[in-house]
Amino acid sequence: MEISTPYMIILFVALIVTISFIIALRRGQQIMLIHKFYLAAAALLLIWLVEIIVMGFIPPSVMTALQLLDAATTMSGAFIPVCSLAFSVCYTQEINDKMPRWLWYIFIVPVITTLMIFTNPLHHLYYTHFALDNTEVRFGPYFYIHSAYTYACVAAAVFLVIRYAVKTKSRLHLWQAVLFTIGGLAPSLVNLLVTLHVLQANIVLTPLSFTITMGFHGVVIYRLHFFDIRPLAMQHLLNWISDCYLVTGKDGRVVNFNQPFQDIFGRTYKIRENACLSDFVSAEDMENKTPVYNLLSALDSCERLQTRITYEQPLDLRRDGGLKRFWYLVEVAPVMVRDHIGGYVSIFRDMTQIKVNMQKMANNQIKMIENERLAFLGQMVGGLAHNLKTPIMSISGSILAVEKLIEECRKSLGDPDVVEEDYREIYSEIEEWLSRMQEAGAYMSDIITAVKGQATNISATGDMDFGLDDAMRRVILLLRHELLKAQCHLIVDDKIQKNGIMIHGDINNLVQVIGNLVSNAVDAQKPDGNHDIIIETEWDEKEFHLMVKDYGTGIPESSKPKLFHQMVTSKGTKGTGLGIFISNSVIHAKFGGSMWYKDNPEGGSILGISLPLSCITFVPRDEVIESAQE
């Protein structure tokens, strides 16, 4: 059969393009059912082109060989539209693995066509007269059945893709549908015009028209990701990063969701694909702020603000025979297509276990703080006993002295030698001993108050305005014996007394932290060093700083980077490593402040507390005293 040189060149170019197209389509793909159908169609086109080229080198006199090759090309032309329809079904129905049994039935007619064309010389149902020129060929009755079925397959494939795009209302799907339709209809239109003798051409024109199909489908595949791995990868990614997800169109129509979403939300609220999410919301849902109503509100906010919306969604689910409260973190993100919102992806993450773990961590932290507080109190038990022993002995001695004076008064009654002045002297001594008892009682009361405050549960809220000098007085009372035993001198900044510094918070928390810092400074003293421990204050426009400075051994270099972040100690078996770690947590949680460390240039350490000025008030001294008395 003679094929002109231009047509032969075009055929070879189309052959090379088809081979490249198949290789590019196959490379890097996870082959699913839709890929198999499309690759089958491309392979059939490749065979078709090869057969046309071979026919170009066979003389017209060898009619039998030409008829066999034409039958083979007809077979390719019969199966390509059916593969296109099968592809469209799998694409729109999201069939990725096993082909449904009913889909095999669409291949019955192409199989019959193949049998008819190869056995045509026996019955002439396909050709009544075979010729390579379309002006001379005469078709039999089966040809029209084959043609009608072929056009029906193409029309059905186009219809399914267009309907899917219209339902999803996605700009991406609409663009895919338009280009797929143009590419799919081009060969059918050319073949129809050739069959009706509108175009005067030989059998080369129909397979060449598929180059138009490859051009448009190439744009759909490589620019619009028609059926490459990305949609599947995105689906796996959504499953990976979320516990369940929902994809909705711009108009709120449900496009897709995974099985966990169906199990948790879909069955409860009767949510189904291709229906608007608003259809599943009732007036009762709006009143009770149900998950679907909250999701609709988030979608509306996402559209107005064109940004991601995140919120927490509590949900009561029936588990183990009863209702159990679950918490989901919901993130609604817009899907942008050509700078326009094409839909929304709503991701649901189960935060229930995280919330439980956070509560456990908070409870454990409270327990750790309590344990450290008890340890702090335990270290002071000996000192407290010594501190209380002195005022108790003073009160006991004063009581004995008063009893003697009372007995002396009783014996002197009626004695003419005892004058009024003698009684006045006795009364004065009694008042002096009573004053000593009052002082000792007040001292004991202060110690008891300080200890009682430190023994208070850390979770109890006692936030109020208190004087910093009152906190310092409690620290001195609690650590008096420890300071005396180590021969340390606690020097408190005069500015604390002069400026009337009031702090809003729990005084017991601050006493624990400062007491811990002073106790650490005592433990760090050198036997022959400077045993002064200095508490200084300063402030700027943003923060108030309280510093505990010592001249001891300092903190090892290995412990400095993790001082406030991990439980470290330089005391060996005598330390727990909780002190500084817990103190930092208390300052951060209870006062909104922070702790820091720097080396003392004169040797030793400086540990500081920085509090925001928002919780600090400077008041006259008399108001501080009045507040403390109240």
C-alpha positions as CSV (number, residue, x, y, z in Angstrom):
1,M,0.0,0.0,0.0
2,E,1.4,3.3,-1.0
3,I,1.7,6.0,1.8
4,S,3.0,9.4,0.8
5,T,6.3,10.6,2.3
6,P,4.7,13.4,4.4
7,Y,2.2,10.9,5.9
8,M,5.0,8.4,6.6
9,I,7.1,11.0,8.4
10,I,4.1,12.0,10.5
11,L,3.5,8.3,11.3
12,F,7.1,7.8,12.5
13,V,6.9,11.0,14.6
14,A,3.6,9.8,16.1
15,L,5.2,6.4,16.8
16,I,8.1,8.0,18.6
17,V,5.8,10.3,20.6
18,T,3.5,7.4,21.5
19,I,6.5,5.3,22.8
20,S,7.8,8.3,24.8
21,F,4.3,8.9,26.1
22,I,4.0,5.3,27.4
23,I,7.5,5.3,28.9
24,A,6.8,8.6,30.7
25,L,3.4,7.4,31.8
26,R,4.8,4.2,33.2
27,R,7.9,5.7,34.9
28,G,7.5,6.5,38.7
29,Q,3.8,5.3,38.8
30,Q,2.1,3.0,41.2
31,I,0.1,1.1,38.6
32,M,-3.5,1.0,39.5
33,L,-6.5,-0.1,37.5
34,I,-7.0,3.2,35.7
35,H,-3.3,3.2,34.7
36,K,-3.7,-0.3,33.2
37,F,-6.6,0.7,31.0
38,Y,-4.9,3.8,29.8
39,L,-1.6,2.0,29.2
40,A,-3.6,-0.7,27.3
41,A,-5.2,2.0,25.1
42,A,-1.7,3.6,24.4
43,A,-0.2,0.2,23.6
44,L,-3.1,-0.5,21.2
45,L,-2.4,2.8,19.5
46,L,1.3,1.9,19.2
47,I,0.4,-1.4,17.6
48,W,-2.0,0.4,15.3
49,L,0.7,2.9,14.1
50,V,3.3,0.1,13.6
51,E,0.8,-1.9,11.5
52,I,0.0,1.2,9.4
53,I,3.7,1.8,8.8
54,V,4.2,-1.9,7.8
55,M,1.2,-1.6,5.5
56,G,3.0,1.2,3.7
57,F,5.8,-1.1,2.6
58,I,3.5,-3.9,1.3
59,P,2.6,-3.7,-2.4
60,P,-1.2,-3.2,-3.2
61,S,-1.2,-6.6,-5.1
62,V,-0.6,-8.5,-1.8
63,M,-4.2,-8.0,-0.7
64,T,-4.4,-10.9,1.8
65,A,-1.6,-9.4,3.9
66,L,-3.1,-6.0,3.7
67,Q,-6.5,-7.4,4.8
68,L,-4.9,-9.1,7.9
69,L,-3.1,-5.9,8.9
70,D,-6.3,-3.9,8.4
71,A,-8.1,-6.4,10.6
72,A,-5.4,-5.9,13.3
73,T,-5.8,-2.1,13.1
74,T,-9.6,-2.5,13.3
75,M,-9.1,-4.6,16.5
76,S,-7.0,-1.7,18.0
77,G,-9.7,0.8,17.0
78,A,-12.4,-1.4,18.6
79,F,-10.7,-1.8,22.0
80,I,-9.3,1.7,22.5
81,P,-12.8,3.4,23.1
82,V,-13.8,0.6,25.4
83,C,-10.6,1.0,27.4
84,S,-11.4,4.7,27.6
85,L,-14.9,4.0,29.0
86,A,-13.4,1.5,31.5
87,F,-10.9,4.1,32.6
88,S,-13.6,6.7,33.1
89,V,-15.7,4.3,35.2
90,C,-12.7,3.5,37.4
91,Y,-11.8,7.2,37.7
92,T,-15.2,8.5,38.6
93,Q,-16.1,5.5,40.9
94,E,-12.6,5.5,42.5
95,I,-11.9,1.9,41.6
96,N,-8.2,1.4,42.1
97,D,-7.6,-2.4,42.5
98,K,-9.9,-5.1,41.3
99,M,-12.1,-4.6,38.3
100,P,-15.8,-5.2,39.0
101,R,-17.2,-8.3,37.3
102,W,-19.9,-6.3,35.4
103,L,-17.2,-4.1,33.8
104,W,-15.9,-7.1,31.8
105,Y,-19.2,-7.1,29.8
106,I,-18.3,-3.9,27.9
107,F,-15.5,-5.9,26.2
108,I,-17.9,-8.3,24.6
109,V,-18.6,-6.2,21.5
110,P,-14.9,-5.5,20.8
111,V,-14.2,-9.2,21.0
112,I,-17.0,-10.0,18.6
113,T,-15.7,-7.2,16.3
114,T,-12.2,-8.8,16.3
115,L,-13.7,-12.2,15.3
116,M,-15.9,-10.5,12.6
117,I,-13.1,-8.6,11.0
118,F,-10.6,-11.5,10.9
119,T,-13.3,-13.9,9.5
120,N,-14.8,-11.3,7.2
121,P,-13.8,-13.2,3.9
122,L,-16.1,-16.0,5.1
123,H,-19.3,-13.9,5.7
124,H,-18.6,-10.3,4.6
125,L,-20.6,-8.9,7.5
126,Y,-18.0,-6.2,8.2
127,Y,-16.9,-5.4,4.6
128,T,-19.0,-6.3,1.6
129,H,-16.1,-4.9,-0.4
130,F,-12.6,-4.3,1.1
131,A,-10.5,-1.4,-0.1
132,L,-7.8,0.7,1.4
133,D,-9.4,3.9,-0.1
134,N,-12.4,5.0,1.8
135,T,-14.2,6.1,-1.4
136,E,-14.1,2.5,-2.7
137,V,-14.8,0.5,0.5
138,R,-18.3,-0.9,1.1
139,F,-19.3,-1.8,4.7
140,G,-21.5,-4.6,5.8
141,P,-24.2,-4.5,8.4
142,Y,-22.0,-5.4,11.4
143,F,-19.8,-2.4,10.7
144,Y,-22.6,-0.1,11.8
145,I,-23.2,-2.0,15.0
146,H,-19.5,-1.8,15.7
147,S,-19.4,2.0,14.9
148,A,-22.5,2.8,17.0
149,Y,-21.0,0.9,20.0
150,T,-17.6,2.6,19.6
151,Y,-19.2,6.1,19.5
152,A,-21.4,5.1,22.5
153,C,-18.4,4.1,24.5
154,V,-16.6,7.4,23.7
155,A,-19.8,9.4,24.6
156,A,-20.3,7.5,27.8
157,A,-16.7,8.0,28.9
158,V,-17.0,11.8,28.2
159,F,-20.3,11.9,30.0
160,L,-19.0,10.2,33.1
161,V,-16.0,12.5,33.4
162,I,-18.1,15.6,32.8
163,R,-20.8,14.6,35.3
164,Y,-18.1,13.9,38.0
165,A,-16.6,17.3,37.4
166,V,-20.0,19.0,37.7
167,K,-20.8,17.2,40.9
168,T,-17.6,18.0,42.6
169,K,-17.7,21.6,41.4
170,S,-13.9,21.6,41.5
171,R,-12.1,23.9,39.1
172,L,-9.4,21.2,38.8
173,H,-11.9,18.5,37.8
174,L,-13.6,20.9,35.4
175,W,-10.4,21.6,33.6
176,Q,-9.6,17.9,33.5
177,A,-13.0,17.1,32.0
178,V,-12.8,19.8,29.3
179,L,-9.4,18.7,28.1
180,F,-10.3,15.0,28.4
181,T,-13.4,15.6,26.3
182,I,-11.6,17.4,23.5
183,G,-8.9,14.7,23.4
184,G,-11.5,11.9,23.4
185,L,-13.8,13.3,20.8
186,A,-11.1,14.3,18.2
187,P,-10.5,10.7,16.8
188,S,-14.2,9.9,16.9
189,L,-15.0,13.0,14.9
190,V,-12.3,12.4,12.3
191,N,-13.4,8.7,12.0
192,L,-17.0,9.8,11.5
193,L,-16.1,12.3,8.8
194,V,-14.0,9.7,7.0
195,T,-16.8,7.1,7.3
196,L,-19.3,9.5,5.9
197,H,-16.9,10.4,3.1
198,V,-16.8,14.0,4.2
199,L,-13.0,13.7,4.3
200,Q,-11.2,12.1,1.4
201,A,-8.4,10.2,3.1
202,N,-7.0,6.8,3.5
203,I,-6.7,4.6,6.7
204,V,-3.7,6.7,7.9
205,L,-5.8,9.6,9.1
206,T,-7.8,7.9,11.9
207,P,-4.8,6.7,14.0
208,L,-3.0,10.0,13.4
209,S,-6.0,11.8,14.9
210,F,-5.0,10.1,18.2
211,T,-2.0,12.5,18.3
212,I,-4.5,15.2,19.2
213,T,-5.8,13.0,22.0
214,M,-2.3,12.5,23.3
215,G,-1.6,16.2,23.2
216,F,-4.7,17.1,25.3
217,H,-4.4,14.1,27.6
218,G,-0.7,15.0,28.1
219,V,-1.7,18.3,29.5
220,V,-4.3,16.7,31.7
221,I,-1.9,14.1,33.0
222,Y,1.3,16.1,33.5
223,R,-0.1,19.5,34.3
224,L,-3.4,18.7,36.0
225,H,-2.3,15.3,37.5
226,F,-5.2,13.4,36.0
227,F,-4.3,10.0,37.4
228,D,-0.8,10.1,38.5
229,I,0.4,9.1,42.0
230,R,-0.3,12.5,43.6
231,P,-4.0,12.1,44.2
232,L,-3.4,8.6,45.7
233,A,-0.4,10.0,47.7
234,M,-2.4,12.8,49.0
235,Q,-5.1,10.4,50.1
236,H,-2.5,8.3,51.9
237,L,-1.0,11.5,53.4
238,L,-4.3,12.6,54.7
239,N,-4.8,9.2,56.3
240,W,-1.4,9.4,57.8
241,I,-1.5,12.9,59.3
242,S,-5.1,12.6,60.5
243,D,-7.4,10.2,62.3
244,C,-10.1,11.1,59.8
245,Y,-10.7,13.7,57.1
246,L,-13.4,15.2,55.0
247,V,-13.0,16.9,51.6
248,T,-15.8,19.3,50.5
249,G,-16.3,21.5,47.5
250,K,-16.5,25.2,47.5
251,D,-20.3,25.1,47.9
252,G,-20.1,22.7,50.9
253,R,-20.8,19.6,48.9
254,V,-19.2,16.4,50.3
255,V,-16.6,15.2,47.8
256,N,-14.7,12.5,49.8
257,F,-14.0,11.1,53.2
258,N,-12.3,8.1,54.7
259,Q,-13.7,5.2,56.6
260,P,-12.8,6.5,60.1
261,F,-14.8,9.7,59.4
262,Q,-17.7,7.6,58.2
263,D,-17.5,5.5,61.5
264,I,-17.3,8.5,63.8
265,F,-19.3,11.3,62.1
266,G,-20.9,10.0,58.9
267,R,-23.2,7.4,60.4
268,T,-24.2,9.6,63.3
269,Y,-25.2,12.6,61.1
270,K,-26.1,10.6,57.9
271,I,-23.4,12.3,55.9
272,R,-22.9,11.0,52.3
273,E,-21.0,11.9,49.2
274,N,-22.4,14.4,46.6
275,A,-24.7,16.0,49.2
276,C,-24.3,19.4,50.8
277,L,-23.1,19.4,54.3
278,S,-25.7,22.0,55.3
279,D,-28.4,19.4,54.5
280,F,-27.4,17.4,57.6
281,V,-27.8,20.3,60.0
282,S,-31.0,21.0,61.9
283,A,-32.2,23.8,64.2
284,E,-31.4,21.5,67.1
285,D,-27.8,21.1,65.9
286,M,-27.4,24.9,65.7
287,E,-28.7,25.3,69.2
288,N,-26.5,22.5,70.6
289,K,-23.4,23.5,68.6
290,T,-23.0,19.9,67.2
291,P,-19.8,18.9,65.3
292,V,-21.4,19.3,61.9
293,Y,-22.7,22.8,62.8
294,N,-19.2,23.8,64.1
295,L,-17.6,22.4,60.9
296,L,-20.0,24.5,58.7
297,S,-19.1,27.6,60.8
298,A,-15.4,26.8,60.3
299,L,-15.9,26.4,56.5
300,D,-17.7,29.7,56.4
301,S,-14.8,31.4,58.3
302,C,-12.3,29.7,56.1
303,E,-14.0,31.1,53.0
304,R,-14.3,34.6,54.4
305,L,-10.7,34.8,55.8
306,Q,-9.1,32.6,53.2
307,T,-6.9,31.0,55.8
308,R,-6.8,27.9,57.9
309,I,-9.2,27.6,60.8
310,T,-8.4,25.4,63.8
311,Y,-10.6,24.5,66.8
312,E,-11.2,21.8,69.4
313,Q,-14.3,19.6,69.1
314,P,-15.5,17.6,72.1
315,L,-17.5,14.5,71.1
316,D,-19.3,11.9,73.2
317,L,-19.0,8.4,71.7
318,R,-20.4,5.2,72.9
319,R,-17.5,2.9,73.9
320,D,-17.4,-0.2,76.0
321,G,-21.1,0.0,76.8
322,G,-21.1,3.7,77.9
323,L,-20.6,7.2,76.7
324,K,-17.0,8.5,76.7
325,R,-15.8,12.0,76.0
326,F,-13.3,12.4,73.1
327,W,-11.5,15.5,72.0
328,Y,-10.6,16.2,68.4
329,L,-8.4,19.0,67.0
330,V,-10.1,20.1,63.7
331,E,-8.2,22.0,61.1
332,V,-10.0,23.3,58.0
333,A,-7.7,24.4,55.1
334,P,-8.7,25.8,51.7
335,V,-7.6,24.0,48.6
336,M,-6.3,26.7,46.1
337,V,-6.7,26.0,42.4
338,R,-5.3,28.8,40.2
339,D,-5.4,31.3,43.0
340,H,-9.1,30.5,43.7
341,I,-10.6,28.4,46.4
342,G,-11.6,25.1,44.8
343,G,-12.7,23.3,48.0
344,Y,-11.7,22.5,51.6
345,V,-9.9,19.7,53.4
346,S,-11.0,19.2,57.1
347,I,-8.6,17.1,59.1
348,F,-9.6,15.6,62.5
349,R,-6.9,14.5,65.0
350,D,-7.8,12.6,68.1
351,M,-6.4,14.7,71.0
352,T,-8.0,12.6,73.8
353,Q,-4.9,10.7,74.8
354,I,-2.8,13.9,74.6
355,K,-5.2,15.7,76.9
356,V,-5.1,12.7,79.3
357,N,-1.3,12.7,79.2
358,M,-1.2,16.5,79.7
359,Q,-3.4,16.1,82.8
360,K,-1.2,13.3,84.1
361,M,1.9,15.5,83.5
362,A,0.2,18.4,85.4
363,N,-0.7,16.1,88.2
364,N,2.8,14.6,88.3
365,Q,4.3,18.1,88.4
366,I,2.0,19.0,91.3
367,K,3.2,15.9,93.1
368,M,6.8,16.7,92.4
369,I,6.3,20.2,93.7
370,E,4.6,18.8,96.8
371,N,7.5,16.3,97.3
372,E,10.1,19.1,97.0
373,R,8.1,21.2,99.4
374,L,8.0,18.3,101.9
375,A,11.7,17.7,101.4
376,F,12.3,21.5,102.0
377,L,10.2,21.2,105.2
378,G,12.0,18.0,106.3
379,Q,15.4,19.7,106.0
380,M,14.2,22.4,108.4
381,V,12.7,20.1,111.1
382,G,15.8,20.2,113.2
383,G,16.2,23.9,112.8
384,L,12.5,24.5,113.6
385,A,12.8,22.4,116.8
386,H,15.8,24.5,117.9
387,N,14.0,27.7,116.9
388,L,10.9,26.7,118.9
389,K,12.9,25.5,121.9
390,T,14.3,29.0,122.6
391,P,10.9,30.8,122.9
392,I,9.3,27.9,124.7
393,M,12.2,28.0,127.4
394,S,11.7,31.8,127.5
395,I,8.0,31.5,128.1
396,S,8.6,28.7,130.7
397,G,11.1,30.8,132.6
398,S,8.9,33.8,132.5
399,I,6.0,31.9,133.9
400,L,8.1,30.7,136.8
401,A,9.3,34.2,137.5
402,V,5.7,35.5,137.4
403,E,4.6,32.8,139.8
404,K,7.3,33.7,142.3
405,L,6.3,37.4,142.1
406,I,2.7,36.5,142.7
407,E,3.6,34.3,145.7
408,E,5.7,37.2,147.0
409,C,2.7,39.5,146.7
410,R,0.5,37.0,148.5
411,K,2.9,36.6,151.5
412,S,3.4,40.4,151.8
413,L,-0.3,41.1,152.3
414,G,-0.8,42.7,155.7
415,D,3.0,43.2,156.3
416,P,3.4,46.8,157.5
417,D,6.9,46.9,156.1
418,V,5.7,46.4,152.5
419,V,4.7,49.8,151.1
420,E,2.9,50.7,147.9
421,E,6.2,51.4,146.1
422,D,7.2,47.7,146.7
423,Y,4.0,46.5,145.1
424,R,4.5,48.8,142.1
425,E,8.0,47.3,141.6
426,I,6.5,43.8,141.7
427,Y,3.8,44.7,139.2
428,S,6.5,46.3,136.9
429,E,8.5,43.1,136.9
430,I,5.4,41.0,136.2
431,E,4.6,43.3,133.2
432,E,8.2,42.9,132.0
433,W,8.0,39.1,132.2
434,L,4.6,39.1,130.4
435,S,6.1,41.3,127.6
436,R,8.8,38.7,127.2
437,M,6.2,36.0,126.9
438,Q,4.3,38.0,124.3
439,E,7.4,38.4,122.2
440,A,8.2,34.7,122.4
441,G,4.6,33.9,121.6
442,A,4.6,36.2,118.5
443,Y,7.9,34.7,117.4
444,M,6.4,31.2,117.7
445,S,3.3,32.4,115.9
446,D,5.4,33.7,113.0
447,I,7.2,30.4,112.7
448,I,4.0,28.4,112.8
449,T,2.5,30.7,110.2
450,A,5.5,30.2,107.9
451,V,5.5,26.4,108.3
452,K,1.7,26.2,107.8
453,G,2.0,28.2,104.6
454,Q,4.7,26.0,103.3
455,A,2.7,22.9,104.2
456,T,-0.3,24.2,102.2
457,N,-1.2,22.1,99.1
458,I,0.4,23.6,96.0
459,S,-2.8,23.2,94.0
460,A,-4.7,25.5,96.4
461,T,-5.1,29.0,95.0
462,G,-3.9,31.8,97.4
463,D,-3.2,34.6,95.0
464,M,-3.2,38.0,96.7
465,D,-1.0,41.0,97.1
466,F,1.7,40.5,99.7
467,G,4.8,42.4,100.8
468,L,8.2,41.1,99.6
469,D,9.6,41.9,103.1
470,D,7.0,39.6,104.6
471,A,8.2,36.8,102.3
472,M,11.8,37.6,103.3
473,R,10.9,37.5,107.0
474,R,9.3,34.0,106.6
475,V,12.4,32.8,104.7
476,I,14.7,34.0,107.5
477,L,12.5,32.3,110.1
478,L,12.4,29.0,108.3
479,L,16.2,28.9,107.5
480,R,17.5,30.6,110.7
481,H,18.9,27.4,112.2
482,E,20.4,26.3,108.9
483,L,22.1,29.7,108.5
484,L,23.4,29.7,112.0
485,K,24.7,26.1,111.7
486,A,26.6,26.9,108.6
487,Q,27.7,30.3,110.0
488,C,26.2,32.1,107.1
489,H,25.0,35.7,107.1
490,L,21.8,36.5,105.1
491,I,22.0,40.1,104.0
492,V,18.7,41.4,102.6
493,D,18.6,44.5,100.2
494,D,17.5,47.6,102.0
495,K,15.4,48.6,99.0
496,I,12.9,45.8,99.9
497,Q,12.1,47.7,103.1
498,K,12.3,51.2,101.7
499,N,10.2,50.8,98.5
500,G,7.3,48.8,99.9
501,I,7.3,46.2,97.1
502,M,4.0,44.3,96.8
503,I,3.8,41.2,94.7
504,H,0.6,39.6,93.4
505,G,0.6,35.8,93.7
506,D,0.9,33.2,96.4
507,I,3.4,34.1,99.1
508,N,4.0,30.5,100.0
509,N,5.2,29.7,96.5
510,L,7.7,32.6,96.5
511,V,8.9,31.6,100.0
512,Q,9.5,28.1,98.8
513,V,11.5,29.3,95.7
514,I,13.6,31.9,97.6
515,G,14.1,29.4,100.5
516,N,15.3,26.8,98.0
517,L,17.8,29.3,96.5
518,V,19.1,30.4,99.9
519,S,19.4,26.7,101.1
520,N,21.4,25.9,97.9
521,A,23.7,28.9,98.6
522,V,24.2,27.6,102.2
523,D,25.2,24.1,100.9
524,A,27.6,25.7,98.3
525,Q,29.7,27.5,100.9
526,K,33.4,27.0,101.2
527,P,34.8,26.2,104.7
528,D,37.2,29.1,104.5
529,G,35.3,31.4,102.2
530,N,33.0,34.4,102.5
531,H,29.8,33.1,104.1
532,D,27.7,36.1,103.1
533,I,24.5,35.3,101.2
534,I,23.1,38.5,99.6
535,I,19.5,39.0,98.4
536,E,19.4,42.0,96.0
537,T,16.7,43.6,93.9
538,E,16.5,45.8,90.8
539,W,14.0,46.5,88.1
540,D,13.7,48.1,84.7
541,E,10.8,49.1,82.5
542,K,9.5,45.6,81.9
543,E,10.7,43.2,84.7
544,F,11.5,43.1,88.4
545,H,14.6,41.1,89.3
546,L,15.4,39.4,92.6
547,M,18.9,37.8,92.9
548,V,20.4,35.5,95.5
549,K,24.2,35.9,95.4
550,D,26.8,33.7,97.2
551,Y,30.5,33.3,97.2
552,G,30.6,29.5,97.3
553,T,31.7,26.7,94.9
554,G,29.5,27.7,92.0
555,I,27.7,25.4,89.5
556,P,29.7,22.9,87.4
557,E,30.0,23.8,83.7
558,S,28.3,20.5,82.8
559,S,25.2,21.4,84.8
560,K,24.7,24.9,83.5
561,P,23.0,24.2,80.1
562,K,20.4,21.9,81.7
563,L,20.0,23.8,85.0
564,F,16.4,24.8,84.5
565,H,15.3,22.1,82.1
566,Q,16.4,18.9,83.7
567,M,16.7,17.6,87.3
568,V,20.4,18.0,87.9
569,T,22.3,18.2,91.3
570,S,25.9,18.8,92.3
571,K,25.2,17.6,95.9
572,G,25.7,13.9,95.1
573,T,23.4,11.6,97.1
574,K,22.3,14.6,99.3
575,G,20.5,16.3,96.4
576,T,17.4,15.3,94.4
577,G,17.9,17.7,91.5
578,L,14.3,18.8,91.9
579,G,14.9,22.2,93.6
580,I,15.9,24.5,90.8
581,F,13.8,22.6,88.2
582,I,10.7,22.8,90.4
583,S,11.4,26.5,91.3
584,N,11.6,27.4,87.7
585,S,8.3,25.7,87.0
586,V,6.7,27.5,90.0
587,I,7.9,30.9,88.9
588,H,6.8,30.3,85.3
589,A,3.4,28.8,86.2
590,K,2.4,30.9,89.2
591,F,3.9,34.3,88.5
592,G,4.5,34.3,84.7
593,G,8.2,34.9,85.3
594,S,11.5,33.1,84.6
595,M,14.7,32.1,86.4
596,W,18.3,32.6,85.2
597,Y,21.8,32.1,86.3
598,K,25.2,33.8,86.0
599,D,28.6,33.4,87.6
600,N,29.4,35.7,90.5
601,P,32.6,37.7,89.3
602,E,33.9,37.4,92.9
603,G,33.4,33.7,92.9
604,G,30.2,31.7,93.5
605,S,26.8,32.0,91.8
606,I,24.0,34.4,91.2
607,L,20.6,32.9,90.7
608,G,17.9,35.3,89.6
609,I,14.1,35.5,89.5
610,S,12.6,37.8,86.9
611,L,8.9,38.8,87.3
612,P,6.8,40.9,85.0
613,L,6.1,44.4,86.4
614,S,2.4,43.7,85.8
615,C,2.4,41.7,89.1
616,I,4.6,44.2,91.0
617,T,3.3,47.3,92.9
618,F,5.4,49.9,94.7
619,V,3.5,51.4,97.6
620,P,4.4,53.6,100.6
621,R,5.8,51.7,103.6
622,D,2.8,52.4,105.9
623,E,0.4,50.8,103.5
624,V,2.6,47.7,103.3
625,I,2.5,47.4,107.1
626,E,-1.2,47.9,107.1
627,S,-1.7,45.2,104.4
628,A,0.5,42.7,106.2
629,Q,-1.5,43.3,109.4
630,E,-4.7,42.6,107.6
